[in-house]
Amino acid sequence: MNPKVTAALAKEKAWPEEFAALREICLASGLAEDLKWGKACYSLNGANVVLIHGFKAYCALLFMKGALLDNRQGLLVQQTENVQSARQIRFTGLGEIRQLAPRLKAIISEAIAIEKSGAKVQFKTAAEFAVPEEFQAKLQKSATLKKAFAALTPGRQKQYLLFFAGAKQAATRAARVEKFAPHILAGKGMDDEGPASR
């Protein structure tokens, strides 16, 4: 048991019993325990495999390469459509964790085997992400902007597309496009020019 994790979990108020049960299951796997992003994280040779985290409505195990795990039982959840690799198993009570303990141990073993194999999640390319209509309209009006966007690295392109599409209202999407068009024209990523407020 890592004392940093023990101290962090002692401060948790929402899911103390559930976190303790999940920690016991993760520790039994033989993975190394550490505190990362303020969460109990379990790794193999420095590669993160699974972490424990909590939200208002549920707590969860988050598998870093969960997309590669067998999900025929439907336990693994994709948090949002843009999450490509990680998958969660969610719990709303201690009873669920105890009932699923043998299955959870098997899934952790599978995750370890995947990590040992060196298997990688195939991420979508920037070209596979949807282009919000507000940004598409701007690109159609400006060949210069279109060329500048195409010249960005795939990672920067994805960051912009996800950020623009993340706004629910068309007006907000349009405002984001307007605000960051100068960054794109300058060949910059969203965060390259200092603390531009989003």
C-alpha positions in Angstrom: 0.0 0.0 0.0 1.3 3.4 -1.0 1.0 5.9 1.9 0.2 8.7 -0.5 -2.8 6.7 -1.7 -3.8 5.9 1.8 -3.8 9.6 2.7 -5.7 10.6 -0.4 -8.4 8.0 0.2 -8.8 9.0 3.8 -10.0 12.4 2.6 -12.7 10.9 0.3 -16.2 11.4 1.7 -18.5 10.1 -1.0 -17.3 6.5 -1.6 -15.0 5.4 1.3 -16.1 1.8 1.6 -16.3 1.3 -2.2 -12.8 2.8 -2.7 -11.4 0.5 0.0 -13.0 -2.5 -1.7 -11.7 -1.5 -5.1 -8.3 -0.8 -3.8 -8.1 -4.3 -2.2 -9.0 -5.8 -5.6 -6.5 -3.7 -7.5 -3.7 -4.5 -4.9 -4.4 -8.2 -5.2 -3.4 -8.0 -8.9 0.2 -7.3 -8.0 0.2 -4.0 -9.9 2.2 -1.1 -8.4 0.1 1.5 -6.5 0.7 5.2 -6.9 -1.2 8.5 -6.7 -1.7 10.1 -10.1 -4.1 13.0 -10.9 -5.1 12.7 -7.3 -6.4 9.2 -7.8 -5.3 5.7 -6.8 -3.6 4.4 -9.9 -2.2 0.9 -10.6 0.6 0.4 -13.1 2.8 -2.3 -14.7 6.5 -1.3 -15.3 5.5 2.4 -15.3 2.5 1.9 -17.6 -0.9 2.9 -16.1 -3.4 0.0 -16.3 -6.3 1.0 -14.0 -7.3 3.7 -11.6 -10.1 4.3 -9.1 -12.1 7.5 -9.3 -15.4 8.8 -8.1 -18.2 11.1 -9.2 -21.5 12.3 -7.6 -23.6 9.4 -9.0 -21.0 6.6 -9.1 -17.5 5.5 -8.5 -15.5 3.5 -11.0 -12.5 1.6 -12.2 -11.0 3.2 -15.2 -9.0 0.9 -17.6 -6.6 2.9 -19.7 -6.8 0.5 -22.6 -10.3 -0.5 -21.9 -11.3 -0.4 -25.6 -9.2 -3.6 -26.0 -10.9 -5.5 -23.2 -13.5 -8.2 -23.8 -16.9 -6.4 -23.1 -19.3 -9.2 -24.0 -20.8 -8.8 -20.5 -21.4 -5.1 -21.1 -19.7 -3.9 -18.0 -17.3 -1.4 -19.7 -18.6 2.1 -20.3 -17.2 4.7 -22.7 -17.5 8.0 -20.8 -18.1 10.1 -23.9 -18.1 9.5 -27.6 -14.7 11.2 -27.8 -12.9 8.9 -25.4 -11.1 6.4 -27.6 -9.1 4.2 -25.3 -10.3 4.3 -21.7 -13.4 2.5 -20.4 -15.0 2.5 -17.0 -16.8 0.0 -14.8 -19.2 1.9 -12.7 -20.6 1.2 -9.2 -23.2 2.8 -7.0 -22.7 0.7 -3.9 -20.5 -1.7 -2.1 -22.7 -4.7 -2.8 -22.1 -4.4 -6.6 -18.4 -4.4 -6.0 -18.5 -7.5 -3.8 -20.8 -9.3 -6.2 -18.5 -8.5 -9.2 -15.2 -9.0 -7.4 -14.3 -12.3 -9.2 -15.1 -10.7 -12.6 -13.2 -7.5 -11.7 -10.1 -9.5 -10.9 -10.4 -11.4 -14.2 -10.7 -8.1 -16.1 -7.7 -6.6 -14.3 -5.8 -9.8 -15.2 -6.9 -9.3 -18.9 -5.8 -5.6 -18.8 -2.4 -6.7 -17.4 -2.0 -9.3 -20.2 -2.9 -6.6 -22.8 -0.2 -4.3 -21.3 2.4 -7.1 -21.3 1.6 -7.9 -25.0 2.4 -4.3 -26.0 -1.0 -4.0 -27.8 -2.0 -0.4 -28.7 -5.4 1.2 -29.2 -5.8 2.4 -32.7 -6.9 6.1 -32.4 -9.0 7.9 -34.9 -7.2 10.2 -37.2 -8.1 13.9 -37.4 -9.8 13.2 -40.7 -12.3 10.8 -38.9 -13.6 13.5 -36.5 -16.7 15.4 -37.5 -16.1 19.1 -38.5 -18.8 21.3 -36.8 -20.8 23.1 -39.4 -19.8 26.5 -38.0 -16.1 25.7 -38.6 -16.9 24.1 -42.0 -18.6 27.3 -43.1 -15.6 29.3 -42.0 -13.2 27.0 -43.9 -15.3 27.3 -47.1 -15.2 31.1 -46.9 -11.4 31.3 -46.3 -9.0 29.2 -48.4 -6.2 30.6 -46.2 -7.8 29.3 -43.0 -8.4 25.9 -44.7 -4.8 25.7 -45.8 -3.5 26.7 -42.3 -5.8 24.2 -40.6 -4.5 21.4 -42.9 -0.9 22.4 -42.1 -1.5 21.8 -38.3 -0.3 18.6 -36.7 -3.1 15.9 -36.4 -3.1 16.4 -32.6 -3.7 20.1 -32.9 -6.5 19.5 -35.5 -8.2 17.0 -33.2 -7.9 19.4 -30.3 -9.6 22.2 -32.2 -12.4 19.9 -33.7 -13.2 18.5 -30.2 -13.2 21.9 -28.6 -15.4 23.5 -31.3 -17.8 20.5 -31.3 -18.0 20.5 -27.5 -20.3 23.5 -27.3 -24.0 22.7 -27.3 -25.2 25.9 -28.8 -24.4 27.0 -32.4 -23.6 30.6 -31.2 -21.0 29.3 -28.8 -19.5 27.1 -31.5 -19.3 30.1 -33.9 -17.7 32.2 -31.1 -15.1 29.6 -30.5 -14.3 29.4 -34.2 -14.0 33.2 -34.4 -11.8 33.4 -31.4 -9.3 30.7 -32.4 -9.2 31.4 -36.2 -6.2 33.7 -35.6 -4.4 30.9 -33.7 -4.9 28.5 -36.6 -3.8 31.1 -39.2 -0.6 31.6 -37.1 0.0 27.8 -37.1 -0.6 27.6 -33.4 -2.3 25.1 -31.2 -5.0 26.2 -28.8 -2.6 26.6 -25.9 0.5 27.8 -27.8 0.0 31.5 -27.3 -0.3 31.7 -23.5 -3.4 31.7 -21.4 -6.0 32.4 -24.0 -9.3 31.9 -22.1 -11.6 29.3 -23.5 
